[in-house]
Amino acid sequence: MSEAGKEILDRVRRLRDLISFHNHRYYVLDDPEISDAEYDRLFDELLRLEQEHPEIVTPDSPTRRVGAQPLAQFRTVRHSTPMLSLNKATTDAEFLDFHRRVLDLSRVREDEIAYTVEPKFDGLAVELVYRKGVYALGATRGDGMVGEDVTQNLKTVKSIPLKLMGNSVPDLVEARGEIIMNKEHFTRLNREREKAGEPLFANPRNAAAGSVRQLDPRVTDSRPLMFYAHGIGNVEGAAIENHWQSLHFLKKLGFRISEYAKQCRTVEEVRTYYREMLERRNEMDYEIDGIVIKVNEFALQERLGVLSRSPRWAVAWKFPPQQEHTRIRDIQVSVGRTGVLTPVAILEPVRVGGVEVSRATLHNEDEVRKKDVRIGDTVVIQRAGDVIPEVVKVIESMRTGDEKSFVMPDRCPVCGSKVERLEGESAHRCTGISCPAQVKENLFHFASRAAMDMEGLGKKYLEQMLDKGLIKDPADLYFLKKEDLMKMERMGDKLAENLINAIDRSRNPSLANLIYALGIRNVGSHLAGVLAREFGSIDGLAEQSIEELINVHEIGPIVAESIVNFFHSEKNQEVLEKLRREGGIHFPVEKKKGKETPLKGKTFVLTGALDDLSRDQARKAIEEMGGRVASSVSRKTDFVVVGKDPGSKYDNAVKMGIRTLNESEFRKMISEW
């Protein structure tokens, strides 16, 4: 064998060992070390090398099987028909390649192909077997041929019917789908585990898998799991001709299917669906990591056939990954507007969710210690929606021994003042009253959209204003003139005029925006609205005692103390007076919440798209009238506001008998107040 051949063989062996190692961590230990994207890259490299050199393929290669061996603790179950994995597409071009292969292999015209498309759930694949309409067996996918018998565990999942619905139920039904945990329940579970000193789950998928793979069904029963059906295995006693029919067949039997499943007649419809789901991804209650595209007609599926590990008639079009792995170059400390020191990981740049990321928050020293994050570590990072990227976990198997531990500084890295950590707090704080970092962050916050909304006045301009001595506190912004701004770099006449106009427009804020803009510690935009409704003015809020504040719903002792401390500060009083008298800011006086409002104590849930209102506008209107907005439907929900393309929340509301409002009814309700 040539030197080049030996190098290829060595690389193939190394890839097989790596993939087997990570399969074990993922499928057996429920503790993956690397992101899905990195695993896919390893697998794709091995697949490419074996395709280029078929003589080196061995029967035990990871490419010759679907997954990994099932857990030894459970009885094994052989699937009557394999639960195959799906080939993936990550780009528009790769999806079009799949479509062209479907046309070539099926030998049909473009207008004869229809696809069924669904969200790709990020959970645990399982199969449920029903004999004469009664639940008889539950099994995990395992390696696709053999899975784990988790019948008793899945029996505890409330969305799995123990008896199928309908008068004419087939003798045998094999329903296939995904066990998932929604985002809200996942966050709550991790919070409970953290309090109990237990290791945290990395994501909802791992939480779902870990919950099903419990020897004690009572543990599974305590976890808020859901089942979504997305396909069938063998069925005896029912004529089903395509995948779309199979979904509605499952729905009639009592299974939950995706409310977003859809039929597409053209390639462009599939591409539009992909874009819509990508846009909705972060708004959904549960995690999805792409869409699944299936040739609809079973006859065509049979003609297309399957490969060794995947069907030719289906593909998973994956979204850009929200988790990746990279290396920590350094750990630096940033100082926020309240003086909190936050360790930040400086990363080797990597693309996550379509955005290049070079920094990730480590939150605080306790978090660094708990995750044992060191300079030089290879780590998994994640970015979901607009959340600041964070380090999920360290890949300990990739340590070299050269990594360095991080130590929180005892002096502020910006102003040199002493750093303190109060008892009962996880945060370290700079004690410097005039710390430039705090002044800068306060200004950024004051001018932001959710505060005084000075459109166009971003960080780079505010930093220049501070550096050039044009401003020292938020009130100074209202004394700026156009000629002051012209002293700044890259500043043109029209831009300077636009910025001055944006500052002028902010002189008449709502009371809630003004309270939020002040940057009172622990008071976010929601609580600012609560305080505005309750006290009606800045003066009304400033005169409250801790005891009086605690009597307000949602205000606890920590928030109350922050508010009192803020208004008792002489420096803050000076800035407020400067804003009011010299800056010409209108301090609004609004009607207090004193009288009962129609929505006081009422709970709303929003679902679907509204024509004339954004979600934020609808939420704000409800909260201003004393109501609250919840993320999911429960027995405590009073109203569900239903827009276009509502999801499962609408179905749940109907089942529970909760009153639903269309957009016009909702608008009428809020206009009457």
N, C-alpha and C positions, 0 to 999 in steps of 0.2 A: 504493500500500500504506500502511495506517495506521501510526502510530508503534509501536503494540502489535505489529502484524504484523512490522515490521522488527526489533523486539527479539527476537521468537520466532525469526525466521529467523537472526539473528546468533548466538543461543544454540545453535541446531541446527548451524550451521556449526562453531562452536567445539567442540561435543560430538563431531562427526564427526572433527575434527582430533585431538582428545584421544584418542579411542578408536583411531583409526588409529595414532597415535604409540605407545600402550601395546600394541596388537596387535603392532607391529613389535618392540618390546622383548621381548615374551613369546614370540612364535612364531618370530621370526627370530634375535634376539640371545641368547635364553635368559637374559635378564637383566631381569626385570620390576621396575618401580620402585614399583608400588602393589600393595596387597593385592587378593585376589579380591573381597572385599566392596566395596571402593571402585570397582573396575572394574564390578561388577554394578550399582552405583548409577548410574554414568554411562550405561551401556547402557540401563538401565530408564528413565532420564529421557528419553533420545533416543527410545526406543520409544514412550513415552507421548505425547511431542510430535508424533511422526509419525502416531500413531493419531488424535490430536485434530485434526491439520491434514494430511490425506492429500495435499493439493495441493503440499506442499513435499517429498514423498518423491522421491528420485532413485535411479537404478539403482546408483550407486556407494556408497550409504549402507551403513554396517556392518550395519544391520539386514536388508539384502537378501542377505547372504551368511552362511555359517556361521562362518568363521574368517578367517585371513589367508593371504597367498600363501606357498607353500612356499619353503624355502631354495633359492637359485639354484645352489648347488654340487652338488646331487644331481639325477639324472634324475627327471623328473616321471612320475607314474603316475595314470591316471584310474580311479577306483573303479567297478566294474560297477554297483553301487547306492550311492547317497550314504550317507556316514557322518554322519548328522545329529546335531546337538547336542540337548540336552534342555532343555525349559522347566524352571524351578525353582519350588519352594515353599520358603518359609522359616518358615512358621508352620503350626499345626494347621489354621487356617481356610483357608489357601491350598491345603493338601492336600485338604480337604473340597470346595473349589471344583472342583479337578481331578476328583474322584470324581463330583460332580454333572454335570459336563460329559460325562464318559464315559457315564453313564447316559442323559443327554438325547440325545446324538448316536448312541449305539448302539441305543437304543430296546429295551433288555432290562431284565428285572427285576433288583433288587438281588442276589437269590440266584443269578443266572446269571453274575455277574461274579467272576472269580478273578484275583488279582494274583500275580506272582512278584516277590519283593523280594530285593535283594542290597546289600551295602555298596558305596558309591560310592568306588572307588579313586582316590587322588590321584596320578596318574601320567601317562604319555604314551600316548594312544590309537593303536593300530596295527591293521593288517589283514594276515593271513597267508594266502597262497593255496597250495593243494595240488592238484597235478594227478596223478591216478592214485596218490594216497597219498603223493607225494613233495613236499617243500617246494620251491616254485618262485619265490615272490616275497614280500617283506616291504615294507610301505609305511606311512608315517605317515598320520594322518588329514588333515593339511594343512588345506585350506579346506573339507573335506567332500566335494568333488567330485574334487579332484586332490591327491595327496599326494606324498611324497618316496620314492624308491626306496632303501630301507635294507636290502636283502636280505642283503648280506654281513654287515652289522653285527648284524642280528637272528639270523643263523645262529650267532653266538657265544653267545647266551643259552641257558644249559643247560636251562631249563625249556621251551624250544620244541622239539617233536619234529621231527627231520629226515625221519622216515618215520612215517606214522600207524599206529596199532595196529589189530589186528583182521583177520579173514580176508576180510570183505566191505567194502571201503573204497570210497566213492563216487568217481566220476571227477573231480569238482571239489568242493572244500570251501574256503570262504572263512571263516576263523575271525577273529573280532574280539575285542579285549580290551585290556588295559592293561599297559604295561611299568612296573614299579615298583622301588624300592630300599627295603629295610626300614630301620627306624630305626637299628639297631645298625651296619649296614654304612655308612649315611650318616654317622654320627658318626665312624666309623673313617676313611672317605674324607676328610672335612673335616680331620681331625687330620693325616693324611698331607699334604694340600695345604698346610696351615698350615706344617708343618715345611719344605716345599719352597718356601715363599714364594709359592705360587699363590693366586689369589682363591678364596674359599670359596663353596660353593653355598648359596643362601638356605634351601632345604628339600629333602626327598627327591625331590619332583616335578621340581624343576629339575635335580637331580643325574641323575635317570633320563633326562630329555630331553637334557641335555648329553652324556650318555654314548652315547646312540643316534645323535646328530647329530655323529658323528666321521668325518672322511674316511678315517682309518686304522682298519680293523676291529680291529686289535690293541689299541687304546685301549679300545674297547667290551668286548673280551674280558677286559680287566683289571678291569672293574667288576662288582660283584656284583648283576646285574640279575635280575629274575624276571618271568615273563609269566603273567597270569591271564586266561583266556578268559571272556567274558561275553555272547557273541552270535555270530550267523552272518550272512553276506551270502548270496551264491548258493551253493546246494548242488545237485549233479546226481547222482541215483541214490539218494536216501534220502527217505522220506516222514516229514516232521516236522510235527506239527500245532500245537504250542504252544511257548512259550519254555522252560517247564520241561523238556520233552523235548529241546530243543536243547542245554540245559546238560549233560544226562546223555549225550547223543549226543557232545558234545565231550569229556566226561570219558572215555568209552569209547575215543575215538580217541587218548587219551594226553595231553590238555591238563589243566592245573591249573585248576579252577574254585573259586570261593569256598566254603569250608566252611560259611559262614553263609547261603547262598542258601536261600530258604524260599518255600513257597506259602501265601498267605493267602486265606481265603474270605470274610472280613468286613473292614469298615473298621477295627473295633476291633483286629483282629489286626495290621493294618499299623501302627496307632498304637503298639501294644505293642512291635512289632519296632523301630520308630524309637527308642523310649525305651531299649530294651535295647542297641541299637548305640551310642547316645550315651553310655550308661554304660560300655560296654566300650571305647570309642574309644581311651582312653589306655593301656589294657592290651595292645592289639594290637601285633604286631611291625611293622606297616606303617601308613602314614597313610591314613585315610579321612576324607572331609569331608561325608558324608551317606549317604543310602540312595537306591537307584534302584528305582522302582516301575513295573512294566510290566503292562499287560493281558496275561494269559497266552495266550489263544487267538489264533492268527494270523488266523483268519477275522474275528474282532472287530477286530483291529488294522487289517486291510484296510478294514473298514467305516468305522472312525473316520478313517483317512487321515492326511495330514501337512499341516503348514503350510509356509511357504516355507523355514524353517530348522529345524523340529523336528516330531517326531511328536505327534499328539494322544493317542496311547495310552500315553505314558510321561511320567514326571516325575521330577526329581531333588529329593528333599526334603533340603535342605542343613542341616547342623548350624550352630549359632552360630559365626561365624568365630573362629579362634584367631590370626589376623593382622588387624591394622587399621592405619590410618595416622592420625597426629595430629601436633601441633606441640609442640616442646620449649620450655617457658616459661623454664626455668632448669636449671642443673646444680648440685646440692648434694652435699656429702660426708658420708657416714655413717661411724661408727666401730664396728667389730664387737668381739666379746669377746676376740679375740686382738690387738686394736689395729690391724687392717687398715683402711685408709681406702678406701672404695668410692664412686666417683662415681655419683650417682643422678640420672636425668633426671626433672624435674618436668614433667608433661605436661598439656596440655589434656585433661580427662577424656574417655574414650572407652570404649565397651563392647566387650570382647573375650572370646569364649567365654562370653557371658552374664553377665560380671562387669565392673563399672565399674573401669577402671584409670586411675590418676592419677600413678603412679610406675613407673619401669622401670630395672633395673640396667644400668650401663655397665661393670661388672666391674673395670676398672683403667685406668690412664692409657694403657697400650699399646693397649688395645682402642679407647679414644676416638680415639687418633691413627690407628690402622689404618682405622677406619670414617669418620674425619674428621667426627665429630659435633660440631656447634656449637649454642650457645644460639640459638634462633629457627628451627632447621631443622625441616622436615616429614620425619617418619621413619615407617618401617614397624616396628611392634612386634608381638611374638607372646607368647602365653601358652598353654602346653600342659600340661594336667593341673594339678598343684599347683606347677608351676615358677614362680618369680618372673618377672613380665613382663620381657622384655629388648628392646633396640633391635636390629633385624635389619640395617637399612641406612638410609641417608639418600636422600631423593628429591632429587637435586641439581638437577633441572630446575625445582624449585619455589623455589629460593633467590632472595632479593631483593637480596642484597648487604649487608643489615643484620645478618647473623648474626655472633655473637661466639665466638671460640675459648675453650676451657676450659683453665685452668691449675691443676694440682694444688697445693694450699697447702703451704707449708713449715712451718706450725704447725698443731697439732691444732685443729680448729674447736670442740672441746668443752672441752679443758683448757689449750690454749695451749702444750703441750709441743712440742719439736722433732719433726719428721717425718723419718724416714729410709727409704731404699730400699737394701736389702742387695744386693750383687753377685750376679747370677744369679737374682734374684727379680723378679717383675713387680709385687709389692705394695709400697705405701708403708705404713709403720707408725708409730703414735704411740709415743713413747718414755716417756710418763708412766706410772709404775707404778700410781698411784692414779687414773687417768683415770676419771671417773664413767661415761662411755659404756661402757668395758670392764667395769666392775663391774656395770652394769645388764644388759648382754648376757649376762654370765656367769650372773647370777641367772635370767634368762629360760631359758637353756639348762639349768641345774641342775634347775629345776622342771618342765621339759617332759615330755610323755608318754613319750618314748623314753628319758628319763633317770630322775629320781626319781618321775615320774608323780604330781605333786600336783594332782589333778583340781580344776578350777575356779580355780586360782591363776594367772590370766592376767597379761598385761603391765600392764594398768591398775592392778591391785592392787599388784603388785611396785613399780611406779613410785611409787605413793603411799607405800609402806612406806619406800622409800629417801628420798624427799623429806621425810618427817616424821621421819627419823632412827630409825625402828624397827629397821632392819637395816642392816648394812654389808657383810656377806659371806654366803654360803649357809648357814653354820653358825648364824647368828643366827635363821634361820627357826624353828629348833627350840626357841627360848627364848620365842617369842611366846605371849601369853595372849589369851584372848577379849577382855578389857578393852582390850588394846592395839589390836586391830582395830576396836573400836567408835569409836576416835578418827578413823577414816577416813571420807571422804565416801561417801554412798550405801551405808552399811554397816548392815545390820539384824542383829538378834540371831541369827536362824536362819542367815543367810549366814556370819556370823562363826564360828558353831559348826561349820558345814560345812567351812570353810577350815581350822580348827584340826584337825578330824578327818582331812582330806586330808593335812595335814602329818604327823600322827601315823602314818597308815597307810604313809607312805613310809620309816619307820625301818628296814624290813627289805627292802632291795632285793636283787635278784640281783647277783652280782658284775659281770656284763657291764653292767648298767644303772648301777651305781655308778661303774665305770671311765669309761663314756661321760659321766656327769653331771659328772665332774671337769673336763671341758673341755680335755683335753690336746690341744695343737695337732696337727692331722693325724690324730687318732684319731676316726673316726666310729663308728657303732653296730656295723657289721660287724667292724671291727678290735678293738673293745672285747670282742666275743665271742671272737675269736681269742685275745686276751691272757688272758681269763678261763680259757679251756680249757687254755691252755699253762702258766700259772703258779699258778692256783688261789687266789690271794689278793692283796690290795693290797700286803702286805709282800713277798710273793714277786716281784711285779712291780717294786716299788721298788728291790730290791737288784740288779737286772740291769744289766750293762754294755752299752754300745753293741754290742760284739762278740757278746755272748750273744743280744741281741735280734735282730740281723741273721740269726742262724741259724734263726729262726722263719719258716716259710713265710708269705709276704705282707708281712713286715716288712722294709722297706728302710732304708738309712742315714738318710734324712731323718726318717722316723717314729721310728726308734730314738733319734736325737738329741733329738727333741721329748720323748720319754718320760723320758729321763735328765735333761734340763734341768728338766722339771716337778718331779720328785721331789727334785732337788738345791736347789730354791728354798726358802729359809727361810720365806718368806711362805706358800707352799703347804703346807709341813710343819706350820705353825701351824694353818692351817685344817683340815687332815686330823686333827690331834690334837684340835682343838676339836669336830669332828664326832663323833669316836670316843668321847671321854671325857665331855665336857660335854653334847653334843647327843644322846647316847644312840643313835647310829646303829650298827646291827649291821653290822660289816665281815665279810661271809661268807667262809668258807674252803671252797672246793669242790674236788672230786677233780680232780687234774691229768690231762692227756690222756696221761700217761706210757705206759700200756699201749695196745696196738693195739686199735682199735675196728672193728666190722664195716664201717663206712662210710668209714674213713680212705682218702682218695685217690679216692673214688668220686664221679662226676659225675651229678647228677640234673637232669631237666627236668620242669616241672609244666605240665599242660595240662587245661583243663576245670575245672568247679567241684566242690569237695569238700564233702560234707555236714557233717562234724563238725569240720573244720579250715579256718581261713582260709589264704590263700597265705602270709601272714607267719608263721603258726604252723608250717606245714609246712616253710618255709624254715629257720626257727629250729631246728626239731628235727633237720633234716639237718645243719646247720652245727655244732650242739652235739655231734654224733656224729662230727665230723671230715670230713664230706662237703662238697660244694659244689653250688650251684644255678646252672645255666646258662640262658640265655634261648632258645637254639635247639638243635635236635638235630643232632649231628655224629657222626662215627665215634668220637669220644672219650667220648660219652655212655654211661653204664653202665645207667641206669634211666630210664624215662619213667613218671611217676605220672599216671594217667589218671582224671579226674573226669567229671562230666556234661557233655555237649556238647563233647567234645574237638575241637581244631582240627587243622590240617594237621600239627602236631607228632606227633600219634598216627600219622597215615598215614606220615610219614617214618620213624618208629621201626619200623613194621611192614616197610616196604621195606628198611630197613637191617638188620633182624634184631636190633634192640635189645630187651632185655627190658622189658616193660611191667608195671606194678603197678596193680591197682585200689585203691580207698581202703582196703578191709579188709586187703589184702596189705601195703600200705604201713604201716598202723597196727600190724600184727603185727610187721613188721620193726623199727620203732622201739621197740616195747614190749619186745622181746627183749633190747635192749641194756642 
